[in-house]
Amino acid sequence: MVHADALSDPRAMREAGREWLSLALIDARNRTLRWFAAVESLGRDAGLRAMWEGELSPPLWLLGHVGWFQERWCARNLQRARGPAADEQSTRLPSLLRHADTWFDPVATPRDARWALPLPDAAATRQYLVDTLEGTLDLLARSDESDAALYMFRLALFHEDAQVDSFAQVAQAFGVDDAQLAGLWAPARALAPRDPVAFADTRWTLGIAPDAPGFAFDIERGCLPVQVPAFEIDAQPVTWSQYLEFVEAGGYDDERWWTAPGWTWVEQTQRRAPRGVEQMRSGVVARRGARLLRLAPAQSVVHVNAYEAEAWCAWAGRRLPTEVEWEVAAHQGGGRGWRWGDIWEWTATRLRPLPGFLAQAGCERLEPAFSHHRVLRGASRATVPRARFPRARHHAAADDDSGFTGFRSCAL
C-alpha cells in the first residue's frame, strides 16, 4: 500500500504501482515545463551560446530530451515488458517527432553540438512532451503491476527527475532570479555551526541486492559488505566562511595542499577561487548569470571540484569521507544533528561497480567512468524530494565543478 505522501517519498516511489506512478509522471512533466518556462522567459539562448557551448545543454534541447527519453523507453520500446533485461539494440517504433533520434539522443549529439541543432521551436517541443506523456500514461494504465513491467515507467520518471539539476545549472548560468524559481528548488540555507558526529565501527552493506523489489539504477545494484572502522564526520557540509579561510591563507598558491593532478589543474586553469566566484576578500561575491551576488558565509560552499575539496581537507588536517562512511552517517546520524540535501558531496571513493552489477536497459553506460570518476552522494537543493535517496550513487570527473557540488570532511 502506498501512503498519501508517496509523490515525495523516495522509497515509496521506487516501488509505486500504476496509480501513483501515473501521478508522479504528470508531476514530473509539470515541473519540467515550469523549469523551462523560467529559463525561456529570459530569452538569452543566443547571447549565452558562446559562453556555455560545450559545457551546458541548451534549455530547448533539455526539454526535448526529456520527452525523447520517455518515448524511447516506453511507447517506442517493443521490449518494455522485459524491464531491465530489454535488448537496447532491438528494433523500436518510430518517434512521433521525425528527427527526434538525431536531435535528442545524447550519444548522437554530444553537448558541444547541441547549440547548433535545428531544433523545433518551443511550442512544437511542448506539444511533443504532451503527446509522449499521453502515450506513456495510456500504456501504463494497461500494464501489469510486476517490477519488470513497471521498470521502464519508473526509469522514465527518475530520469526526468534527474534532469532537474541540469535545468537548475542552466537557470543559474542564465541568471534566472530565485523568485522565478519559487517552489522549484529550496532556498539556499544558512547553516548554524554543529559539532562533528562520531560513529563506532560497524558492518555495513553498500548497494541494493540485485533481486530486491522495486526500482534501482544499475549503478546502485549489487552488494558489497564492508567493515567500517570508527570515524568522525562533519555534521554538515563545509561552508563559504570555512572555505574562505583556506583561500585567504593562500591555499591556491601552495602546492603542499594539492594532489599532483590537482596542482596540475590549478596551474592549467590559473584558478584562485571556486567556479563563478569573483571576490573572496571580506566576503564571497559570485557571478550568477549577468549579476554579481554576495553569498551568505554560512551557506554550503558549491561549485568546487574534488581537487579543491581535497586541498581544503589537507590544509585543515582533515580528509574526505569514503562512500560507505557517508552512507552510514546518512542512515544513522539524522537523530544526532547530521544533515544532508543542500549539495551533492564529493567522496574519496572512485566509482566502481558493486559485486553483482549488471548493466540495465536505459541506464547510463558507465564503463568509461569506472575507476576514473569519483562517487558523489547527497542531493542538491534542486533535487526532487522523491529522488533524495540515501543509497543513490552519482558520479563526476574529479575536475568537474559545473554541478551543485560541495563536500564535508572527516577526522584523520
RORO-511393 format. One record per residue (C-alpha): residue number from 1; residue in one letter; x, y, z. Coordinates in Angstrom, 3 decimals. Example, Ala and Ser with C-alpha at 12.3 -4.5 7.8 and 13.67 -1.06 7.14 Angstrom:
+-----+------+----------+----------+----------+
! pos ! code !        x !        y !        z !
+-----+------+----------+----------+----------+
!   1 !    a !   12.300 !   -4.500 !    7.800 !
!   2 !    s !   13.670 !   -1.060 !    7.140 !
+-----+------+----------+----------+----------+
***
This chain:
+-----+------+----------+----------+----------+
! pos ! code !        x !        y !        z !
+-----+------+----------+----------+----------+
!   1 !    m !    0.000 !    0.000 !    0.000 !
!   2 !    v !    1.425 !    3.390 !   -0.997 !
!   3 !    h !    0.625 !    6.148 !    1.501 !
!   4 !    a !   -0.636 !    9.620 !    0.681 !
!   5 !    d !    2.814 !   11.242 !    0.731 !
!   6 !    a !    4.124 !    8.860 !   -1.910 !
!   7 !    l !    4.956 !   11.522 !   -4.515 !
!   8 !    s !    7.658 !   12.884 !   -2.192 !
!   9 !    d !    8.770 !    9.589 !   -0.673 !
!  10 !    p !   11.857 !    8.140 !   -2.423 !
!  11 !    r !   11.374 !    4.619 !   -1.099 !
!  12 !    a !    7.646 !    4.511 !   -1.814 !
!  13 !    m !    8.058 !    5.840 !   -5.354 !
!  14 !    r !   10.666 !    3.229 !   -6.192 !
!  15 !    e !    8.005 !    0.622 !   -5.504 !
!  16 !    a !    4.995 !    2.613 !   -6.725 !
!  17 !    g !    2.297 !    0.862 !   -8.707 !
!  18 !    r !    0.420 !    2.184 !  -11.718 !
!  19 !    e !   -1.831 !    4.689 !   -9.956 !
!  20 !    w !    0.846 !    6.566 !   -8.032 !
!  21 !    l !    3.356 !    6.199 !  -10.842 !
!  22 !    s !    0.909 !    7.875 !  -13.214 !
!  23 !    l !    0.503 !   10.818 !  -10.836 !
!  24 !    a !    4.266 !   11.088 !  -10.400 !
!  25 !    l !    4.876 !   11.154 !  -14.170 !
!  26 !    i !    2.403 !   14.018 !  -14.509 !
!  27 !    d !    4.031 !   15.809 !  -11.583 !
!  28 !    a !    7.480 !   15.404 !  -13.145 !
!  29 !    r !    6.311 !   16.725 !  -16.503 !
!  30 !    n !    4.687 !   19.783 !  -14.924 !
!  31 !    r !    7.922 !   20.519 !  -13.064 !
!  32 !    t !    9.977 !   20.164 !  -16.247 !
!  33 !    l !    7.749 !   22.630 !  -18.070 !
!  34 !    r !    7.978 !   25.119 !  -15.202 !
!  35 !    w !   11.785 !   24.985 !  -15.230 !
!  36 !    f !   11.838 !   25.537 !  -18.977 !
!  37 !    a !    9.382 !   28.437 !  -18.742 !
!  38 !    a !   11.568 !   30.159 !  -16.130 !
!  39 !    v !   14.617 !   29.985 !  -18.382 !
!  40 !    e !   12.690 !   30.741 !  -21.567 !
!  41 !    s !   11.342 !   33.962 !  -20.066 !
!  42 !    l !   14.829 !   35.489 !  -20.243 !
!  43 !    g !   15.232 !   34.859 !  -23.975 !
!  44 !    r !   19.001 !   34.570 !  -23.717 !
!  45 !    d !   19.888 !   31.475 !  -25.763 !
!  46 !    a !   21.769 !   33.314 !  -28.477 !
!  47 !    g !   23.614 !   35.663 !  -26.153 !
!  48 !    l !   24.952 !   32.896 !  -23.938 !
!  49 !    r !   25.734 !   30.337 !  -26.616 !
!  50 !    a !   29.383 !   31.392 !  -26.938 !
!  51 !    m !   29.833 !   31.266 !  -23.156 !
!  52 !    w !   28.255 !   27.873 !  -22.498 !
!  53 !    e !   28.534 !   25.894 !  -25.741 !
!  54 !    g !   30.191 !   22.565 !  -24.982 !
!  55 !    e !   29.518 !   22.745 !  -21.245 !
!  56 !    l !   25.781 !   23.195 !  -20.763 !
!  57 !    s !   22.973 !   21.962 !  -22.974 !
!  58 !    p !   20.512 !   24.461 !  -24.485 !
!  59 !    p !   17.294 !   24.580 !  -22.444 !
!  60 !    l !   15.252 !   23.672 !  -25.536 !
!  61 !    w !   17.409 !   20.576 !  -26.034 !
!  62 !    l !   16.915 !   19.560 !  -22.400 !
!  63 !    l !   13.163 !   19.909 !  -22.820 !
!  64 !    g !   13.063 !   17.770 !  -25.944 !
!  65 !    h !   15.436 !   15.195 !  -24.476 !
!  66 !    v !   13.053 !   14.537 !  -21.573 !
!  67 !    g !   10.227 !   13.709 !  -23.970 !
!  68 !    w !   12.513 !   11.693 !  -26.251 !
!  69 !    f !   13.847 !    9.522 !  -23.407 !
!  70 !    q !   10.378 !    8.697 !  -22.127 !
!  71 !    e !    9.084 !    7.894 !  -25.611 !
!  72 !    r !   12.203 !    5.870 !  -26.459 !
!  73 !    w !   11.906 !    3.540 !  -23.479 !
!  74 !    c !    8.120 !    3.389 !  -23.058 !
!  75 !    a !    5.977 !    3.925 !  -26.167 !
!  76 !    r !    8.607 !    3.000 !  -28.780 !
!  77 !    n !   10.134 !    0.096 !  -26.892 !
!  78 !    l !    8.718 !   -3.223 !  -28.075 !
!  79 !    q !   10.592 !   -4.992 !  -25.260 !
!  80 !    r !    9.427 !   -2.766 !  -22.413 !
!  81 !    a !    7.774 !   -5.705 !  -20.618 !
!  82 !    r !   11.227 !   -7.282 !  -20.188 !
!  83 !    g !   12.214 !   -4.406 !  -17.937 !
!  84 !    p !   15.938 !   -4.050 !  -17.216 !
!  85 !    a !   16.699 !   -7.102 !  -19.375 !
!  86 !    a !   15.379 !   -5.471 !  -22.565 !
!  87 !    d !   17.721 !   -5.520 !  -25.556 !
!  88 !    e !   18.784 !   -1.934 !  -26.186 !
!  89 !    q !   19.622 !   -2.712 !  -29.805 !
!  90 !    s !   16.251 !   -4.216 !  -30.659 !
!  91 !    t !   14.009 !   -2.622 !  -33.275 !
!  92 !    r !   11.875 !    0.208 !  -31.930 !
!  93 !    l !    8.862 !    2.036 !  -33.251 !
!  94 !    p !    9.314 !    5.413 !  -34.975 !
!  95 !    s !    9.101 !    8.603 !  -32.934 !
!  96 !    l !    6.162 !   10.996 !  -33.061 !
!  97 !    l !    8.784 !   13.608 !  -33.960 !
!  98 !    r !   10.550 !   12.789 !  -37.201 !
!  99 !    h !   14.104 !   13.773 !  -36.262 !
! 100 !    a !   13.902 !   13.097 !  -32.536 !
! 101 !    d !   16.655 !   10.462 !  -32.555 !
! 102 !    t !   19.001 !   12.798 !  -34.402 !
! 103 !    w !   18.272 !   15.745 !  -32.141 !
! 104 !    f !   17.749 !   14.408 !  -28.636 !
! 105 !    d !   19.805 !   11.220 !  -28.271 !
! 106 !    p !   22.807 !   12.337 !  -26.167 !
! 107 !    v !   25.017 !    9.720 !  -27.816 !
! 108 !    a !   24.159 !   11.034 !  -31.289 !
! 109 !    t !   24.503 !   14.681 !  -30.239 !
! 110 !    p !   27.453 !   15.475 !  -27.936 !
! 111 !    r !   26.993 !   18.535 !  -25.761 !
! 112 !    d !   29.151 !   20.804 !  -27.917 !
! 113 !    a !   26.954 !   20.065 !  -30.954 !
! 114 !    r !   23.571 !   20.739 !  -29.367 !
! 115 !    w !   23.588 !   24.523 !  -29.686 !
! 116 !    a !   23.822 !   24.294 !  -33.477 !
! 117 !    l !   20.981 !   21.785 !  -33.976 !
! 118 !    p !   17.918 !   22.904 !  -35.988 !
! 119 !    l !   15.595 !   22.080 !  -33.092 !
! 120 !    p !   11.825 !   22.549 !  -33.319 !
! 121 !    d !   10.532 !   25.679 !  -31.615 !
! 122 !    a !    9.301 !   25.766 !  -28.027 !
! 123 !    a !    5.620 !   25.334 !  -28.943 !
! 124 !    a !    6.311 !   22.236 !  -31.049 !
! 125 !    t !    8.569 !   20.774 !  -28.361 !
! 126 !    r !    5.950 !   21.341 !  -25.672 !
! 127 !    q !    3.374 !   19.576 !  -27.845 !
! 128 !    y !    5.805 !   16.671 !  -28.246 !
! 129 !    l !    6.005 !   16.403 !  -24.461 !
! 130 !    v !    2.205 !   16.438 !  -24.185 !
! 131 !    d !    1.813 !   13.730 !  -26.820 !
! 132 !    t !    4.549 !   11.487 !  -25.449 !
! 133 !    l !    3.201 !   11.699 !  -21.913 !
! 134 !    e !   -0.291 !   10.785 !  -23.096 !
! 135 !    g !    1.107 !    7.708 !  -24.820 !
! 136 !    t !    3.109 !    6.737 !  -21.750 !
! 137 !    l !    0.127 !    7.050 !  -19.408 !
! 138 !    d !   -2.064 !    5.010 !  -21.742 !
! 139 !    l !    0.470 !    2.185 !  -21.829 !
! 140 !    l !    0.985 !    2.377 !  -18.070 !
! 141 !    a !   -2.750 !    2.007 !  -17.454 !
! 142 !    r !   -2.687 !   -1.266 !  -19.403 !
! 143 !    s !    0.496 !   -2.623 !  -17.803 !
! 144 !    d !    0.564 !   -5.274 !  -15.112 !
! 145 !    e !    1.985 !   -4.487 !  -11.683 !
! 146 !    s !    5.181 !   -6.532 !  -11.799 !
! 147 !    d !    8.559 !   -4.858 !  -11.305 !
! 148 !    a !    9.640 !   -5.870 !  -14.800 !
! 149 !    a !    6.507 !   -4.424 !  -16.416 !
! 150 !    l !    6.827 !   -1.138 !  -14.477 !
! 151 !    y !   10.589 !   -0.780 !  -14.816 !
! 152 !    m !   10.559 !    1.428 !  -17.953 !
! 153 !    f !    7.911 !    3.741 !  -16.499 !
! 154 !    r !    9.851 !    4.113 !  -13.251 !
! 155 !    l !   13.028 !    4.652 !  -15.267 !
! 156 !    a !   11.347 !    7.436 !  -17.252 !
! 157 !    l !   10.174 !    9.073 !  -14.022 !
! 158 !    f !   13.532 !    9.063 !  -12.275 !
! 159 !    h !   15.346 !   10.096 !  -15.437 !
! 160 !    e !   13.078 !   13.129 !  -15.786 !
! 161 !    d !   13.568 !   13.974 !  -12.108 !
! 162 !    a !   17.341 !   13.779 !  -12.607 !
! 163 !    q !   17.215 !   16.378 !  -15.394 !
! 164 !    v !   16.136 !   18.994 !  -12.854 !
! 165 !    d !   19.761 !   19.540 !  -11.831 !
! 166 !    s !   20.628 !   20.232 !  -15.477 !
! 167 !    f !   17.795 !   22.759 !  -15.747 !
! 168 !    a !   18.951 !   24.340 !  -12.481 !
! 169 !    q !   22.507 !   24.728 !  -13.822 !
! 170 !    v !   21.170 !   26.404 !  -16.953 !
! 171 !    a !   18.865 !   28.645 !  -14.931 !
! 172 !    q !   21.765 !   29.752 !  -12.737 !
! 173 !    a !   24.043 !   30.321 !  -15.747 !
! 174 !    f !   21.345 !   32.368 !  -17.454 !
! 175 !    g !   20.730 !   34.392 !  -14.306 !
! 176 !    v !   17.152 !   33.380 !  -13.548 !
! 177 !    d !   16.063 !   35.112 !  -10.359 !
! 178 !    d !   15.308 !   32.872 !   -7.363 !
! 179 !    a !   11.852 !   34.444 !   -7.152 !
! 180 !    q !   11.024 !   32.942 !  -10.563 !
! 181 !    l !   12.041 !   29.524 !   -9.266 !
! 182 !    a !    9.932 !   29.586 !   -6.118 !
! 183 !    g !    8.611 !   26.102 !   -5.442 !
! 184 !    l !   11.062 !   24.540 !   -7.888 !
! 185 !    w !   14.066 !   24.467 !   -5.622 !
! 186 !    a !   14.714 !   25.097 !   -1.955 !
! 187 !    p !   16.252 !   28.409 !   -0.871 !
! 188 !    a !   19.948 !   28.227 !   -0.045 !
! 189 !    r !   20.141 !   27.717 !    3.712 !
! 190 !    a !   22.498 !   29.259 !    6.241 !
! 191 !    l !   23.986 !   26.532 !    8.416 !
! 192 !    a !   24.328 !   27.096 !   12.146 !
! 193 !    p !   27.581 !   25.590 !   13.482 !
! 194 !    r !   27.300 !   21.982 !   14.618 !
! 195 !    d !   29.826 !   19.653 !   16.158 !
! 196 !    p !   31.121 !   16.700 !   14.132 !
! 197 !    v !   29.413 !   13.372 !   14.724 !
! 198 !    a !   31.302 !   10.238 !   15.791 !
! 199 !    f !   30.313 !    6.733 !   14.702 !
! 200 !    a !   31.508 !    3.461 !   16.178 !
! 201 !    d !   32.962 !    0.747 !   13.999 !
! 202 !    t !   30.219 !   -1.144 !   12.198 !
! 203 !    r !   29.457 !   -3.656 !    9.470 !
! 204 !    w !   27.618 !   -2.130 !    6.503 !
! 205 !    t !   26.477 !   -3.390 !    3.109 !
! 206 !    l !   26.717 !   -0.945 !    0.233 !
! 207 !    g !   24.230 !   -1.304 !   -2.581 !
! 208 !    i !   20.808 !   -2.753 !   -3.275 !
! 209 !    a !   20.503 !   -6.502 !   -3.782 !
! 210 !    p !   20.095 !   -7.435 !   -7.470 !
! 211 !    d !   16.849 !   -9.263 !   -6.655 !
! 212 !    a !   15.440 !   -6.627 !   -4.279 !
! 213 !    p !   11.946 !   -5.440 !   -5.265 !
! 214 !    g !   11.292 !   -2.025 !   -6.753 !
! 215 !    f !   13.353 !    0.225 !   -8.980 !
! 216 !    a !   17.065 !    0.956 !   -8.757 !
! 217 !    f !   19.596 !    2.205 !  -11.281 !
! 218 !    d !   22.181 !   -0.387 !  -12.190 !
! 219 !    i !   24.942 !    1.637 !  -10.520 !
! 220 !    e !   23.080 !    1.047 !   -7.227 !
! 221 !    r !   22.534 !   -2.692 !   -7.703 !
! 222 !    g !   24.925 !   -5.159 !   -6.096 !
! 223 !    c !   26.055 !   -5.892 !   -2.557 !
! 224 !    l !   29.398 !   -5.019 !   -1.005 !
! 225 !    p !   29.760 !   -5.885 !    2.719 !
! 226 !    v !   32.233 !   -3.506 !    4.344 !
! 227 !    q !   33.763 !   -3.401 !    7.801 !
! 228 !    v !   33.747 !    0.319 !    8.619 !
! 229 !    p !   36.211 !    1.462 !   11.312 !
! 230 !    a !   35.082 !    4.117 !   13.780 !
! 231 !    f !   35.102 !    7.595 !   12.250 !
! 232 !    e !   34.206 !   11.222 !   12.932 !
! 233 !    i !   32.468 !   13.215 !   10.203 !
! 234 !    d !   31.237 !   16.795 !    9.852 !
! 235 !    a !   27.566 !   17.160 !   10.732 !
! 236 !    q !   27.057 !   19.307 !    7.631 !
! 237 !    p !   28.977 !   20.422 !    4.544 !
! 238 !    v !   31.840 !   22.899 !    4.616 !
! 239 !    t !   30.581 !   26.497 !    4.384 !
! 240 !    w !   31.806 !   29.516 !    2.467 !
! 241 !    s !   33.246 !   31.049 !    5.632 !
! 242 !    q !   35.314 !   27.925 !    6.263 !
! 243 !    y !   36.490 !   27.774 !    2.668 !
! 244 !    l !   37.290 !   31.492 !    2.687 !
! 245 !    e !   39.927 !   30.884 !    5.360 !
! 246 !    f !   41.716 !   28.470 !    3.016 !
! 247 !    v !   41.657 !   30.986 !    0.169 !
! 248 !    e !   42.849 !   33.862 !    2.336 !
! 249 !    a !   45.682 !   31.665 !    3.627 !
! 250 !    g !   46.947 !   31.346 !    0.047 !
! 251 !    g !   45.582 !   27.853 !   -0.473 !
! 252 !    y !   45.502 !   28.136 !   -4.267 !
! 253 !    d !   49.166 !   29.216 !   -4.296 !
! 254 !    d !   50.571 !   26.490 !   -2.064 !
! 255 !    e !   51.353 !   23.185 !   -3.772 !
! 256 !    r !   51.580 !   21.405 !   -0.405 !
! 257 !    w !   47.807 !   21.072 !   -0.114 !
! 258 !    w !   47.148 !   19.675 !   -3.574 !
! 259 !    t !   47.425 !   16.237 !   -5.095 !
! 260 !    a !   49.602 !   16.055 !   -8.207 !
! 261 !    p !   46.584 !   16.044 !  -10.587 !
! 262 !    g !   45.002 !   18.821 !   -8.526 !
! 263 !    w !   48.060 !   21.056 !   -8.732 !
! 264 !    t !   48.263 !   20.456 !  -12.485 !
! 265 !    w !   44.632 !   21.620 !  -12.708 !
! 266 !    v !   45.440 !   24.770 !  -10.697 !
! 267 !    e !   48.378 !   25.614 !  -12.944 !
! 268 !    q !   46.405 !   24.987 !  -16.123 !
! 269 !    t !   43.320 !   26.929 !  -15.091 !
! 270 !    q !   45.041 !   29.617 !  -13.003 !
! 271 !    r !   42.065 !   29.286 !  -10.655 !
! 272 !    r !   42.228 !   31.206 !   -7.391 !
! 273 !    a !   38.699 !   30.605 !   -6.123 !
! 274 !    p !   35.761 !   28.266 !   -6.792 !
! 275 !    r !   33.918 !   28.469 !  -10.078 !
! 276 !    g !   31.957 !   31.662 !  -10.618 !
! 277 !    v !   33.462 !   33.448 !   -7.599 !
! 278 !    e !   34.633 !   36.966 !   -8.406 !
! 279 !    q !   35.745 !   38.009 !   -4.918 !
! 280 !    m !   36.703 !   36.199 !   -1.714 !
! 281 !    r !   38.145 !   39.044 !    0.297 !
! 282 !    s !   35.847 !   40.336 !    3.020 !
! 283 !    g !   33.049 !   38.092 !    1.813 !
! 284 !    v !   32.167 !   35.927 !   -1.145 !
! 285 !    v !   30.813 !   37.509 !   -4.321 !
! 286 !    a !   29.855 !   35.150 !   -7.151 !
! 287 !    r !   28.509 !   35.588 !  -10.653 !
! 288 !    r !   25.053 !   34.205 !  -11.337 !
! 289 !    g !   24.217 !   34.969 !  -14.950 !
! 290 !    a !   24.800 !   38.661 !  -15.560 !
! 291 !    r !   24.563 !   39.518 !  -11.853 !
! 292 !    l !   27.050 !   39.548 !   -9.002 !
! 293 !    l !   25.610 !   38.231 !   -5.744 !
! 294 !    r !   27.032 !   38.299 !   -2.236 !
! 295 !    l !   26.750 !   34.790 !   -0.809 !
! 296 !    a !   25.952 !   34.150 !    2.849 !
! 297 !    p !   29.078 !   32.951 !    4.699 !
! 298 !    a !   27.089 !   30.207 !    6.458 !
! 299 !    q !   25.819 !   28.601 !    3.242 !
! 300 !    s !   27.437 !   25.441 !    1.877 !
! 301 !    v !   30.314 !   26.033 !   -0.495 !
! 302 !    v !   29.286 !   24.987 !   -4.005 !
! 303 !    h !   30.795 !   24.547 !   -7.489 !
! 304 !    v !   34.040 !   23.099 !   -6.188 !
! 305 !    n !   35.651 !   20.050 !   -7.733 !
! 306 !    a !   37.224 !   17.077 !   -5.987 !
! 307 !    y !   40.706 !   18.596 !   -6.216 !
! 308 !    e !   39.567 !   21.713 !   -4.375 !
! 309 !    a !   37.763 !   19.632 !   -1.756 !
! 310 !    e !   40.877 !   17.511 !   -1.174 !
! 311 !    a !   43.098 !   20.607 !   -0.948 !
! 312 !    w !   40.871 !   22.207 !    1.698 !
! 313 !    c !   40.872 !   18.965 !    3.677 !
! 314 !    a !   44.682 !   18.702 !    3.537 !
! 315 !    w !   45.013 !   22.309 !    4.677 !
! 316 !    a !   42.518 !   21.759 !    7.518 !
! 317 !    g !   44.109 !   18.472 !    8.635 !
! 318 !    r !   41.024 !   16.522 !    7.583 !
! 319 !    r !   40.055 !   14.145 !    4.755 !
! 320 !    l !   37.102 !   13.421 !    2.501 !
! 321 !    p !   34.737 !   10.688 !    3.708 !
! 322 !    t !   34.536 !    7.407 !    1.876 !
! 323 !    e !   31.299 !    6.497 !    0.173 !
! 324 !    v !   30.395 !    3.962 !    2.845 !
! 325 !    e !   31.122 !    6.409 !    5.692 !
! 326 !    w !   28.802 !    8.947 !    4.082 !
! 327 !    e !   26.036 !    6.342 !    3.750 !
! 328 !    v !   26.379 !    5.094 !    7.324 !
! 329 !    a !   26.131 !    8.682 !    8.571 !
! 330 !    a !   23.109 !    9.396 !    6.366 !
! 331 !    h !   21.263 !    6.405 !    7.800 !
! 332 !    q !   22.332 !    6.625 !   11.418 !
! 333 !    g !   23.088 !   10.285 !   12.056 !
! 334 !    g !   19.765 !   12.011 !   11.474 !
! 335 !    g !   18.824 !   11.992 !   15.137 !
! 336 !    r !   22.238 !   13.326 !   16.125 !
! 337 !    g !   22.282 !   16.510 !   14.067 !
! 338 !    w !   23.748 !   15.093 !   10.846 !
! 339 !    r !   22.166 !   16.827 !    7.837 !
! 340 !    w !   22.375 !   16.489 !    4.072 !
! 341 !    g !   20.494 !   17.609 !    0.959 !
! 342 !    d !   21.766 !   21.081 !    0.045 !
! 343 !    i !   24.510 !   19.965 !   -2.331 !
! 344 !    w !   25.978 !   16.910 !   -3.970 !
! 345 !    e !   29.005 !   15.879 !   -1.934 !
! 346 !    w !   32.377 !   14.572 !   -3.065 !
! 347 !    t !   33.655 !   11.375 !   -1.503 !
! 348 !    a !   37.124 !    9.859 !   -1.601 !
! 349 !    t !   35.773 !    6.765 !   -3.383 !
! 350 !    r !   36.422 !    6.066 !   -7.037 !
! 351 !    l !   33.405 !    4.848 !   -8.970 !
! 352 !    r !   33.399 !    1.081 !   -9.373 !
! 353 !    p !   30.641 !   -1.458 !   -9.981 !
! 354 !    l !   29.319 !   -3.215 !   -6.922 !
! 355 !    p !   29.547 !   -7.029 !   -6.795 !
! 356 !    g !   26.630 !   -8.405 !   -8.797 !
! 357 !    f !   26.467 !   -5.365 !  -11.092 !
! 358 !    l !   24.624 !   -5.932 !  -14.381 !
! 359 !    a !   24.065 !   -3.192 !  -16.950 !
! 360 !    q !   20.353 !   -2.384 !  -17.218 !
! 361 !    a !   18.449 !   -1.164 !  -20.254 !
! 362 !    g !   18.111 !    2.614 !  -20.368 !
! 363 !    c !   20.793 !    3.325 !  -17.763 !
! 364 !    e !   23.923 !    5.325 !  -18.466 !
! 365 !    r !   26.814 !    3.309 !  -19.895 !
! 366 !    l !   29.290 !    3.521 !  -17.049 !
! 367 !    e !   32.330 !    1.633 !  -18.300 !
! 368 !    p !   34.257 !    4.800 !  -19.312 !
! 369 !    a !   33.629 !    6.284 !  -15.855 !
! 370 !    f !   34.610 !    3.274 !  -13.748 !
! 371 !    s !   37.843 !    3.876 !  -11.806 !
! 372 !    h !   38.097 !    7.402 !  -13.265 !
! 373 !    h !   35.138 !    9.282 !  -11.797 !
! 374 !    r !   34.541 !    9.967 !   -8.102 !
! 375 !    v !   31.388 !    8.951 !   -6.286 !
! 376 !    l !   29.042 !   11.793 !   -5.332 !
! 377 !    r !   26.479 !   11.382 !   -2.604 !
! 378 !    g !   23.596 !   13.512 !   -1.344 !
! 379 !    a !   21.289 !   15.828 !   -3.280 !
! 380 !    s !   21.198 !   19.467 !   -4.318 !
! 381 !    r !   18.567 !   21.995 !   -3.341 !
! 382 !    a !   17.104 !   21.484 !   -6.824 !
! 383 !    t !   16.722 !   17.723 !   -6.408 !
! 384 !    v !   13.126 !   16.487 !   -6.448 !
! 385 !    p !   12.143 !   15.128 !   -2.985 !
! 386 !    r !   11.402 !   11.619 !   -4.287 !
! 387 !    a !   14.944 !   11.475 !   -5.733 !
! 388 !    r !   16.571 !   12.240 !   -2.355 !
! 389 !    f !   17.526 !    8.650 !   -1.687 !
! 390 !    p !   20.399 !    7.993 !    0.765 !
! 391 !    r !   21.629 !    4.994 !   -1.246 !
! 392 !    a !   21.622 !    6.842 !   -4.581 !
! 393 !    r !   25.065 !    6.841 !   -6.248 !
! 394 !    h !   26.112 !    9.665 !   -8.538 !
! 395 !    h !   29.498 !   10.442 !  -10.027 !
! 396 !    a !   31.608 !   13.037 !  -11.818 !
! 397 !    a !   35.154 !   13.578 !  -13.033 !
! 398 !    a !   37.458 !   14.950 !  -10.336 !
! 399 !    d !   37.949 !   18.251 !  -12.197 !
! 400 !    d !   34.218 !   18.850 !  -12.747 !
! 401 !    d !   32.991 !   21.934 !  -10.910 !
! 402 !    s !   29.931 !   22.654 !  -13.044 !
! 403 !    g !   27.420 !   20.913 !  -10.798 !
! 404 !    f !   25.989 !   21.847 !   -7.412 !
! 405 !    t !   28.835 !   20.065 !   -5.670 !
! 406 !    g !   30.482 !   20.669 !   -2.312 !
! 407 !    f !   31.886 !   18.459 !    0.434 !
! 408 !    r !   32.238 !   17.660 !    4.114 !
! 409 !    s !   35.247 !   16.249 !    5.917 !
! 410 !    c !   36.317 !   13.521 !    8.336 !
! 411 !    a !   38.946 !   13.420 !   11.071 !
! 412 !    l !   42.223 !   11.775 !   10.091 !
+-----+------+----------+----------+----------+
***
